Amino acid sequence: MTPSAELISILEEDSDRFMADFYAHFFALAPDARGMFPANMVDQRQILFQVLEYVLETLYSRIGEAEMIAFLSQLGRDHRKYGVTSAHYKAFSTALVKEIIRCLDDRRTPAMNNLITQLITLTAGVMDAAAQSEAKTLPPYWEATVVEHIRLGRDHALIRLEADGPLPYAAGQYISVQTPQQPGTWRYLSPTMPADPHGLLEFNVKAIEGGAVSPLLVSSTRTGDRWRIGAPHGSLHVDRESGQDVLMVAGGTGIAPLRALILEMCKYGHNPRVHLFYGAKYPGELTEMATLWQLSITNPWLTVVPVSEEEDDPWWLASGRSAQPGNPHTGMHARQTGTLADIVTSYGGWSDRQILISGAPGMIQHTMRRLVERGAPPAGISYDPY
């Protein structure tokens, strides 16, 4: 057994105690760091343990090292919004080494000592270096003011903001936000439009049942609220130079990053063909239909297929949005009924396309699996699993 595999096995023997003792020691060394974390640390402990396992597994397999470095670098840049400093990373390293050594007890060896050094370098070291590099050019976060809040349904809202300055994100990326409804809590949202030179932002938000943030965003956001906006994440993009046409699959508010990419493409005179399947449970939840219809009229490279799992809206969603007729001559097809995975794969395997999928994790995984079964190469499928 390699040192990496052995250390994973040892830490898993009592991972709850390991993480609880680590955080107790960390907060003793850096008391000001406690306010950066939620009161209930259960989820946070699990997340950090998964990160440590990911690093150790990568060291064990030697596969995906570049991706791991990129992940940790992005994590370090993102932690700037919490106020994390080099002193916190030093305390983190000290506490982590202490608790790993405690778990090892008499199983500590020179090989294990070397592995611990690598683990610290690839967590605290990479994250701190990436944060310090970005701090030379960008602030840890931006601030923005809510200028419009439109209820699209009982659990759905469109929120528009104006930031204090332009935000450096790319179309298709997602960003973290902190709102006055849940101070100290950050949630990822995807802008529905490319970056605006005046700092204008728009988010399409649906309340997730049992969610800590999204229900409050939908029900309690008010004009004048001040939000904090964190650094951008994600890599969804369209390669306009590849010669490949594009398949986009969007479920619910997953339309946001794909809508931003389509709007970005509208700036160019020549684009690959884009075939967009846009789905929701009910027809009235396809809230971007009017915009997509207009875009399909003016951009012949765009084809849109609306999809709903149910044929009709329930009584509480009598919005009239599903009344827009399909018109293949404008690129807007008639709405189809079924799951996105069923409808998309009924058209074929799409093996010759760039494939972008956005939406709920379950929908993404199911649609990916069905596409691969139909012949689409996994390497050609992109999604952001936030």
C-alpha positions in Angstrom: 0.0 0.0 0.0 1.4 3.4 -0.9 1.8 6.1 1.8 -1.1 8.1 0.3 -3.5 5.1 0.4 -2.4 4.2 3.9 -2.9 7.8 5.2 -6.4 7.9 3.6 -7.2 4.7 5.4 -5.9 5.9 8.7 -7.8 9.2 8.6 -11.0 7.4 7.6 -10.9 5.3 10.7 -12.4 8.2 12.7 -12.8 11.1 10.3 -15.3 12.9 12.5 -12.9 13.1 15.4 -10.0 14.0 13.1 -11.9 17.0 11.6 -13.4 18.2 14.9 -9.9 18.1 16.6 -8.3 19.8 13.6 -10.8 22.7 13.7 -10.5 23.1 17.5 -6.8 23.4 17.2 -7.0 25.7 14.2 -9.4 28.1 16.0 -7.2 28.1 19.0 -4.3 29.2 16.9 -6.4 31.7 14.8 -9.4 32.8 16.9 -10.5 35.4 14.4 -11.0 32.7 11.8 -14.1 31.3 13.7 -16.3 34.0 12.4 -15.5 33.0 8.8 -17.3 29.7 9.3 -21.0 28.8 10.0 -22.2 28.0 13.5 -22.9 24.4 12.5 -19.6 22.9 11.3 -20.8 19.5 10.2 -21.0 20.2 6.5 -17.7 22.2 6.5 -15.8 19.3 8.1 -17.1 17.0 5.5 -16.1 19.4 2.7 -12.6 19.8 3.9 -12.1 16.1 4.5 -13.2 15.5 0.9 -10.7 18.0 -0.3 -7.9 16.3 1.6 -8.9 12.9 0.3 -9.0 14.3 -3.3 -5.4 15.7 -2.9 -4.1 12.4 -1.4 -5.9 10.3 -4.0 -4.3 12.4 -6.8 -0.9 12.0 -5.2 -1.5 8.3 -5.1 -2.7 7.9 -8.7 -0.5 10.7 -10.2 -3.5 11.3 -12.5 -5.1 14.8 -12.8 -2.4 16.7 -11.0 -2.8 19.8 -13.2 -6.5 19.8 -12.6 -5.9 19.5 -8.8 -3.5 22.4 -8.8 -6.0 24.5 -10.8 -8.8 23.5 -8.3 -6.7 24.4 -5.3 -5.6 27.7 -6.9 -9.2 28.7 -7.6 -10.2 27.7 -4.0 -7.4 30.0 -2.7 -8.5 32.9 -4.8 -12.1 32.4 -3.8 -11.2 32.3 -0.1 -10.0 35.9 -0.3 -13.7 37.0 0.1 -13.7 35.6 3.6 -10.7 37.6 4.7 -8.3 34.6 4.8 -4.7 35.7 5.1 -1.3 34.0 5.0 -1.3 33.9 8.8 -4.5 31.8 8.6 -2.9 29.4 6.2 0.1 29.1 8.6 -2.3 28.2 11.4 -4.1 25.8 9.2 -0.9 24.0 8.3 0.2 23.8 11.9 -3.1 22.3 13.1 -3.3 19.9 10.2 0.2 18.5 10.7 -0.5 18.1 14.5 -3.8 16.1 14.0 -2.4 13.9 11.2 0.6 13.0 13.4 -1.8 12.2 16.3 -3.8 9.9 14.0 -0.6 8.2 12.8 0.8 7.6 16.3 3.4 4.8 16.0 2.7 4.3 12.2 4.7 7.5 11.4 7.6 6.9 9.0 9.9 9.0 6.8 7.7 8.3 3.9 4.7 9.6 5.8 6.6 12.7 6.9 7.3 13.4 3.2 3.7 12.9 2.3 2.5 15.3 5.0 4.8 17.9 3.6 3.4 17.4 0.1 -0.2 17.6 1.5 0.5 20.9 3.2 2.3 22.3 0.1 -0.6 21.3 -2.1 -3.3 22.7 0.1 -2.3 25.7 2.2 0.8 26.4 0.0 -1.0 26.5 -3.4 -4.1 28.3 -2.1 -2.1 31.0 -0.3 0.2 31.6 -3.4 -2.8 31.9 -5.7 -4.6 34.3 -3.3 -1.5 36.5 -3.0 -1.0 36.6 -6.8 -4.6 37.7 -7.4 -4.5 40.3 -4.6 -2.0 42.3 -6.7 -4.7 43.0 -9.3 -8.2 42.3 -8.0 -10.2 43.1 -4.8 -11.4 40.2 -2.6 -15.0 41.0 -3.6 -17.1 43.6 -5.2 -20.3 45.3 -4.0 -23.6 45.8 -5.9 -27.0 47.3 -5.3 -30.3 45.6 -6.2 -32.1 47.8 -8.7 -35.0 45.5 -9.6 -36.7 42.4 -8.2 -39.4 40.7 -10.3 -41.4 37.7 -9.1 -41.8 35.3 -12.0 -43.8 32.8 -9.9 -44.3 31.7 -6.3 -40.8 30.3 -6.1 -39.0 32.1 -8.9 -37.6 35.6 -9.3 -35.5 37.8 -11.6 -33.0 39.9 -9.7 -31.1 42.8 -11.4 -28.2 44.6 -9.7 -25.7 47.4 -10.5 -22.2 46.8 -9.2 -20.0 49.7 -8.0 -17.7 48.9 -11.0 -17.3 46.4 -13.8 -16.9 42.8 -12.9 -14.3 40.6 -14.6 -16.2 37.5 -15.4 -16.6 35.6 -18.7 -20.0 34.6 -20.2 -20.8 31.1 -18.9 -19.1 31.5 -15.6 -20.8 31.5 -12.1 -20.0 33.8 -9.2 -20.6 33.6 -5.4 -22.9 36.2 -3.7 -23.6 37.2 -0.1 -26.8 39.0 0.6 -28.2 40.9 3.7 -30.9 38.2 4.1 -28.1 35.7 5.0 -24.9 37.6 6.0 -21.9 35.4 6.2 -23.4 32.8 3.8 -22.3 32.6 0.2 -24.2 31.0 -2.7 -23.2 30.4 -6.3 -25.4 32.1 -9.0 -24.9 32.3 -12.8 -25.3 35.7 -14.5 -27.8 35.5 -17.4 -25.8 38.1 -19.4 -22.1 38.7 -20.4 -20.1 41.1 -18.3 -21.3 44.7 -18.6 -18.9 47.7 -18.6 -21.2 49.5 -16.2 -21.4 46.6 -13.8 -25.0 45.5 -14.5 -25.9 42.0 -13.4 -29.0 39.8 -13.8 -29.8 36.5 -12.0 -32.6 34.0 -12.6 -33.2 32.5 -9.1 -35.5 29.6 -8.2 -36.1 28.8 -4.5 -34.8 25.3 -3.6 -36.9 23.5 -1.1 -35.1 23.4 2.2 -32.4 25.7 0.9 -30.8 28.2 3.2 -30.4 31.1 0.8 -32.5 30.8 -2.4 -36.0 30.9 -0.8 -35.0 34.2 0.9 -33.6 35.6 -2.4 -36.9 34.9 -4.1 -39.2 36.1 -1.3 -37.2 38.8 0.6 -34.9 40.6 -1.8 -35.6 44.3 -1.9 -34.6 47.2 -4.1 -31.6 48.9 -2.5 -30.2 45.8 -0.9 -26.4 45.6 -1.0 -24.8 42.4 -2.1 -21.2 41.2 -2.1 -20.0 39.6 -5.3 -17.1 37.1 -5.1 -14.6 36.0 -7.8 -15.9 34.2 -10.9 -15.6 30.4 -11.3 -16.2 27.9 -14.1 -15.1 27.1 -17.6 -18.2 26.7 -19.7 -17.5 28.2 -23.1 -18.0 27.8 -26.8 -15.0 27.3 -29.0 -15.9 29.3 -32.0 -12.7 28.4 -33.9 -13.0 24.6 -33.6 -15.3 24.1 -36.6 -17.7 22.1 -34.4 -21.4 23.0 -34.0 -22.8 23.2 -30.5 -25.4 21.3 -28.5 -26.7 23.1 -25.3 -28.9 21.5 -22.8 -30.4 23.7 -20.0 -32.7 22.6 -17.2 -34.6 25.3 -15.3 -32.4 28.2 -14.1 -29.5 26.3 -15.7 -30.4 28.4 -18.7 -28.6 31.3 -17.2 -25.0 30.6 -18.2 -26.0 29.3 -21.6 -28.1 32.4 -22.3 -25.1 34.5 -21.4 -23.0 32.5 -23.9 -25.6 32.9 -26.6 -25.8 36.7 -26.0 -22.0 36.8 -26.2 -22.0 35.0 -29.5 -24.5 37.5 -30.9 -21.6 40.0 -31.0 -20.0 38.1 -33.9 -21.0 37.9 -37.5 -20.2 34.3 -37.9 -20.9 31.5 -35.3 -21.2 27.7 -35.2 -24.7 26.4 -35.2 -26.2 26.1 -31.8 -29.0 23.7 -30.9 -30.5 24.6 -27.5 -32.8 22.3 -25.6 -34.4 24.3 -22.8 -36.4 22.3 -20.2 -38.4 22.6 -17.0 -41.1 20.6 -15.2 -44.0 22.9 -16.3 -44.3 25.0 -19.4 -44.8 28.2 -17.4 -41.4 27.6 -15.8 -39.7 28.2 -19.1 -39.2 31.9 -18.1 -36.7 32.7 -20.8 -38.9 31.8 -23.8 -39.6 35.3 -24.9 -35.9 36.3 -25.0 -34.9 33.1 -26.8 -37.7 33.6 -29.3 -36.3 37.0 -30.2 -32.8 35.8 -30.3 -33.8 32.9 -32.7 -35.4 35.5 -35.0 -32.3 37.6 -35.4 -29.7 34.8 -35.3 -30.2 32.1 -37.9 -27.5 29.9 -36.3 -29.6 29.4 -33.2 -32.3 26.7 -32.9 -34.3 26.4 -29.7 -36.4 23.4 -28.6 -38.6 24.0 -25.5 -39.2 20.9 -23.3 -41.5 20.4 -20.3 -42.1 17.2 -18.3 -45.8 18.1 -17.9 -48.1 19.1 -20.7 -49.9 21.8 -18.8 -49.3 24.2 -16.0 -50.8 23.7 -12.6 -53.4 26.2 -11.4 -50.9 28.2 -9.4 -48.6 28.7 -12.4 -51.1 30.0 -14.9 -48.6 32.5 -16.3 -49.4 32.3 -20.0 -45.7 31.9 -20.9 -46.3 28.5 -22.5 -48.6 30.2 -25.1 -45.7 31.2 -27.4 -46.2 29.1 -30.5 -43.3 27.2 -32.1 -42.0 28.4 -35.4 -39.2 26.4 -37.0 -38.7 29.2 -39.5 -37.4 31.4 -36.7 -35.4 28.6 -35.0 -38.1 28.3 -32.3 -39.6 24.8 -32.4 -42.9 23.7 -30.9 -42.6 22.6 -27.2 -42.1 18.9 -26.6 -43.2 16.9 -23.6 -40.8 14.6 -21.7 -37.5 14.6 -19.9 -34.6 16.5 -21.3 -32.5 13.4 -21.6 -35.3 11.6 -23.6 -36.0 14.4 -25.9 -32.3 15.3 -26.6 -31.3 11.7 -27.3 -34.3 11.2 -29.5 -32.6 13.4 -32.0 -29.4 11.2 -32.1 -26.1 10.9 -30.3 -24.7 14.4 -31.1 -21.2 12.9 -31.3 -20.0 15.6 -33.7 -20.9 18.5 -31.4 -19.5 20.6 -28.6 -21.9 19.7 -25.8 -22.6 22.0 -22.9 -25.1 21.0 -20.1 -26.3 23.2 -17.3 -28.9 22.6 -14.5 -29.5 20.4 -11.5 -26.8 17.8 -10.8 -29.2 14.9 -11.3 -30.3 16.2 -14.7 -26.7 16.7 -15.8 -25.5 13.2 -14.8 -28.6 11.5 -16.4 -28.3 13.5 -19.6 -24.6 12.9 -19.8 -25.1 9.1 -19.3 -27.7 9.0 -22.0 -25.6 11.0 -24.5 -22.6 8.8 -23.9 -24.8 5.7 -24.5 -25.8 7.2 -27.8 -22.2 7.7 -28.8 -21.2 11.1 -27.6 -17.5 11.2 -26.4 -17.3 12.0 -22.7 -14.4 14.3 -23.3 -16.6 16.5 -25.5 -19.2 17.1 -22.8 -18.7 20.2 -20.6 -20.6 21.2 -17.4 -19.8 23.1 -14.2 -20.7 20.9 -11.2 -21.1 23.7 -8.6 
